[in-house]
């Protein structure tokens, strides 16, 4: 199985063709979405950007426990968990 995670800070779904927009052209994302899993109701548990990324990459609640800070030493990320289960970054050879 291939896994690609796309995370964009300020890209609204209503600005993408795959979510129904017809006036902004996003052909590459639209083509990719046709063969991928497309989530329609995804919400971060916190905000702003850095805490939301922490929640998405670690699965841990951030609000109100953590603020705008880097990952903590005991945080395990999605990439680390997938790596332990045999997934590899093909770009590294």
Beta strands, then each sheet from edge to edge (+ up, - down):
end
